């Protein structure tokens, strides 16, 4: 089955991290902001290294910057529940164990 087929997309979206990132992408045909962390500028260099470098750049985005970009993507408090819950879980890990 070729990438781009519905079954392949469905299988990928079952992974929680992929499903979460997919929530940040604007649906086809809609205008709006897609977070910069999902579209890092391609670096100069050999083509076989570009994807790895872009992935590393996205992965290196700070949690605070992810939050800023997610809020830009979902103005007026319309952020999906799964993204809000992910932020809460991450903030809990940053704060450390509660005493």
C-alpha positions as MATLAB code, in Angstrom:
seq = 'XXXXXXXXXXXXXXXXXXXXXXXXXXXXXXXXXXXXXXXXXXXXXXXXXXXXXXXXXXXXXXXXXXXXXXXXXXXXXXXXXXXXXXXXXXXXXXXXXXX';
ca = [
       0.000    0.000    0.000;
       1.371    3.420   -0.936;
       1.760    6.245    1.623;
      -1.146    8.605    1.425;
      -3.725    5.841    1.239;
      -6.461    6.066    3.900;
      -5.438    2.793    5.604;
      -1.857    3.984    6.022;
      -2.955    7.356    7.407;
      -5.384    5.655    9.782;
      -2.664    3.319   11.059;
      -0.283    6.238   11.639;
      -2.935    8.267   13.473;
      -3.392    5.447   15.967;
      -0.010    6.345   17.478;
      -0.714    8.922   20.227;
       2.191   11.220   19.286;
       1.203   11.263   15.607;
      -2.448   11.880   16.483;
      -1.439   14.765   18.742;
       0.743   16.381   16.061;
      -2.012   15.883   13.471;
      -4.321   18.018   15.614;
      -1.945   20.953   15.077;
      -2.055   20.762   11.265;
      -4.645   22.869    9.449;
      -7.152   20.704    7.551;
      -6.835   20.813    3.745;
      -8.640   23.746    2.210;
      -8.753   25.777    5.431;
      -6.756   28.929    6.029;
      -4.920   29.445    9.269;
      -1.702   29.040   11.176;
       0.289   25.817   11.138;
       2.855   25.836   13.959;
       6.384   26.552   12.787;
       7.708   23.576   14.743;
       5.901   21.311   12.241;
       7.478   23.020    9.234;
      11.111   23.743   10.113;
      13.159   25.522    7.470;
      15.150   22.954    5.465;
      18.876   23.213    6.139;
      21.472   23.375    3.423;
      23.321   20.174    2.848;
      22.976   16.717    1.387;
      19.349   15.771    0.693;
      19.612   12.512    2.634;
      20.341   14.471    5.852;
      17.635   17.143    5.479;
      14.758   15.150    6.992;
      16.804   14.068   10.017;
      17.911   17.660   10.638;
      14.341   18.980   10.320;
      13.120   16.287   12.715;
      15.862   17.212   15.185;
      14.898   20.890   14.924;
      11.245   20.091   15.661;
      12.248   17.835   18.555;
      14.465   20.566   20.028;
      11.558   23.025   20.262;
      11.070   23.994   23.907;
       7.828   23.110   25.677;
       7.151   26.794   26.218;
       7.483   27.504   22.489;
       5.237   24.545   21.657;
       2.610   26.041   23.973;
       2.898   29.471   22.331;
       2.532   27.997   18.841;
      -0.366   25.727   19.865;
      -2.218   28.718   21.309;
      -1.649   30.593   18.041;
      -3.080   27.631   16.123;
      -6.204   27.519   18.337;
      -7.214   31.093   19.165;
     -10.139   31.900   21.436;
      -9.735   28.797   23.595;
     -10.701   26.251   20.932;
      -7.755   23.957   21.633;
      -8.645   20.239   21.427;
      -8.860   18.402   24.735;
      -6.032   15.989   23.815;
      -3.604   18.910   23.409;
      -4.681   20.585   26.668;
      -4.252   17.277   28.515;
      -0.814   16.779   26.979;
       0.275   20.208   28.259;
      -1.003   19.372   31.743;
       0.864   16.053   31.798;
       4.055   17.764   30.629;
       3.737   20.546   33.213;
       3.296   17.920   35.921;
       6.556   16.220   34.894;
       8.394   19.579   34.817;
       7.189   20.470   38.295;
       8.481   17.208   39.708;
       6.818   15.021   42.314;
       4.359   16.687   44.669;
       5.102   16.437   48.387;
];
